[in-house]
Amino acid sequence: MAFDGAFFEARAINAWRGERHILRDVSFTVRPGEFLKITGPNGVGKTTLLRVICGLLPAETGSLEWRGKSIRGNRDEFNAELSYLGHLNSLKADLTARENLKFLSGLRESLTDEDVDAALDRVGILSRGDLPARSLSAGQKRRLALARLVLDNAALWILDEPVTNLDTAGIALVEELIHEHVSSGGLAIAAAHQRLLDDAPILRRLELEP
Amino acid sequence: MKRTPITHAARLVFQRDLTLAWRRWDEVTQPLIFYVVVTTMFPLATTPDLSQLRVISGGIVWVAALLASLLALEALFRADVEDGTTEQWVLSGQPLGWLLLAKTAAHWVLTGLPLVIMSPIVGTALGLPGEAWGALVASLLLGTGTLSILGGIGAALTVGVRRGSVLLSLLVLPLAMPLLIFGSRAVGMAMDGESPSGPLQLLAAIFFLSLSLGPLAMSAAIRISVEN
């Protein structure tokens, strides 16, 4: 397996947004070869939970562990194995698709032009590689953001509504990417409203309740 | 594929900002134009007599450079925070302080350095004697560098605040006062034929202090900003 010993555990996470107590004692584990899908109505705290997992938001109480070690204090080690796709695509409108990948994913892994081309090809926008991101459609921008996941080579994928703006083929692409990643020993956590690998055996669900 | 070393990651951030600036050069040249326009207004508003202008020329150049750098600061981190780029930097597993320092360095090359290069010309137009050029350029080099870092801290702190520009000025201007005092003093001393090394050394001390502590403060402030 590609990511030996990767293991994520969250115990009794509590988080507030302003005055609202959003996450109440959320606990779960994710093992290699598992895809955890977080569901629940709007405003229930799916994004908050994902941001807490990444460390972008502090949890009020509770512990997060990666490979059996607390993430607090090992933040850089954890981040190096984590790839986060948020609501925002983190793209620069004035840079071309290729440059966007080179300047963002390049911070993590040393990339060659072939790596970048292969990733663009994988998400189906190779022919748009030299266009500035501003001229891509919303769905193509999302695909470009997905190309980062392909390049980052991270053990743990954290995806916030990954299929937003994508067409049917795009949704199938996301399912394929997650499936490939997870079956090669990776871990994935996603918040999603839509159907996403709902019948696959790798799927586990976490339902957040208001 | 292998992990990117931090020096290479910092270079990518630097390169990226230069590339972006090249495509939006109109925004980048704004502080420089402000600088030239303000300094040319002084002779119009006061007196075209060079012997009188010469006395205050060092001060004019310094005040104009200070305000021009401040003008460029507000947008320093805003776009990157709004489009989610800083989020990814925080999660890149690279030391955030280095990435932000690289960004600040690019910012200085684009906004501070042109002011420094332009200053002998602007100074000459105000009657600044040639023997003070060295002191002017050296003090501005150190001064604009420090301002970029101090301003970077201020911009990182106010990036999440609506209409943060007023707050940014209030935060940064008091910290910039020593730069203004030592900088214009260095120019004044050089004009009087004295050695400006005293104030220049103080400027250098302030520069290295902010260079060593600035990245820590910036990364702490950016981490708070991405929480929202």
Interface residues (C-beta under 8 A of the other chain):
Chain A: C54 G55 L56 L57 P58 D76 E77 N79 A80 E81 L82 Y84 G86 H87 L88 N89 S90 L91 K92 A93 D94 L95 E99 K102 F103 L104 G106 L107 R108 E109 S110 L111 D115 L151 N153
Chain B: M1 K2 R3 T4 H8 A9 L12 V13 Q15 R16 T19 L20 R23 R24 D83 G84 T85 E87 Q88 W89 V90 L91 S92 G93 Q94 P95 L99 V226 E227
